[in-house]
């Protein structure tokens, strides 16, 4: 019995320390990932702008459906990593900028925006996704710090490259 109590005390202590570390981490974050593609801006824009286009090449994206517009803005529901997320299109400037926001309450586990930017380069385009997000749960903050904030963006960009038949390695902004 005393051994079980000690083990329980150690587990509770470790969890409390991890939660404390999570609370010490910032709630907000900004991160960017980029790839280069040999396609035109218009060609890439058509795929980026279609929030359903990567369903067959991005394994994390398992379902997409268009919902009724809200206050004149498009609303989409995407299931990413098993989590249904309502995405609201906040800005759409073809063929260069798309801004989407996770439609989340302030007490949700996480939320934020993705800004997709398509810039011409001599060999095609550079596609950059910037996440300006927040994470409420301190344990999620710690996990994000350990795994890095780029994982979902990198998965998206890798799928975008795969859509065009390319193997890409996303680069992270400093």
N, C-alpha and C positions, 0 to 999 in steps of 0.2 A: 504494500500500500504506500509506503514512504517513497519507494522508487517511482511509482506512478505519479505521485504528487510532485516530486522533483522534476520529472519529465514535463508535466503539465506547466509547472512554474517556468521552466526554461522556454517552452513554446510560447507562453503568454509574454514573456520578457522579449523574445526575439520579435514577435509580431508588434509589440509596443514600440520597439526600437525602429522597426521598418516603417511603421506609421509615422513616427516622429521625424524620420528622415524625409518621408514623403511630404509632410507638412512644411519642412524647411525648403523644399524645392519650389520654384516659382509656379504659379497656377497657369500663367500664359507662356506661350512659346511661339517662335517663328522659325521656320525651316524651309529650305528650297532644295529642289533636285532638278537636274537638267539632263537632256539628251540632245544629240544632233541627228537629224534625219535628212536624207538626200531628196526629199519631196518638196513640192511647192507649199507655200503658206496656205493657199486655198485648199489643197488636197488634205493637208493635216488638219486645218480648221474644220472641215466637214466631219472628220472623225471626232475631234475634241468636242465639238458643239453638240454632237449626238450622244447624249448620256447613256444610250443603250448600245453604242457601237462596239464596245470592247467585251461584251458579254461572252463571246466565244474565245477570246484570247487572254482574258484576265481571270485566272481561276478563283480569285477572291470575290469576284462579282458574280453572284449566282442568280439574281433576279433584278429586273428593272421594270417600272411601270410609271406611266405619266398620270399624275393626279390633276384635279381641277386647279386652274390658276388661282392665285390668291393675291388680291390687290394689284392685279395686272402683271404679276410675275409668274413665270413657269414654276411648277412644283413637280418634282420627280421623287419616287421612292426607289432607292437602290439598296439591295441587300449585299453588304460587303463584310466578309469574314463572319457571316452568319448574323450580322446585326442590321436590321432594317433602319435606314437613314433617310429622312426626308431632306431633299436638297432643293434649295430655292435659287433660281438663276437671278442674280442681282445686277449683272452687267454683261452685255454681249456686244462687243465691237469687232465685227469680222474684218479681216481674218487674224486679228492679233491678240485680243484679250477677252477672256471669259472669267467671270467671278461667280462662284457658287457659295452658298452658306448652308451649313447644317441647320435645319429648323429644329432647334433644341431649346428647351426651357433652361433657365439659369441654374436650376438644381439638377440638370441632367449630368451624367458622368463626364461628358466631353462635348465640345462643339467648336465652331470656328468657321473660317472661310478657306477656300482654295482659289487662288488666282492662277489661271493658266495664261502664259504669255508665249506667243509665237513670234520669234524674231528672225528676219532673213539673215543668212550668212552666205558666203560665197558658194558653199557646197550644198545649200538647201536651206534648212531652218534649224534653229535652236528652240526647243520647247522646254520651258521652265514652269514648274508647279511650285507655288509658294503657299505654305500652310501657315495661317495666323490663327492659332487655336488656343484652347484652354482645357484643362483637365481638373475637375473638381475633386475626385477621389484621390487621397494621398498615396494609396497603394498603386493606383494606375499611373500616377506621376512617377513613382519610383521605377515601375516596370518600363515606362516610356524612356526614362533616363538611361536605363540599362540597355534596352533594345535600340534606342535611338529614335528620333522623331521622323525619320525618313522612310520607314518600312512601307507604309501604304502608298506614299507617293512613288517610291521606287517600283513597287509592284505595278502601279498604274502605268508609269513610263515604260517599263519593260514590256507590258502588254501592248502599249501603243506601238513600240518598235516592232514587236512580233506581228501586229496587225498588217504592217507594211512589209513583212518578210525579213526584218533585220534583227540581229542580236545586238542589244545595246547595254551599256553599263552606265547607269545614272551617276552623275557627278553631284556632289553636295557643295552648296555655297559655304564659304567660311563663316 
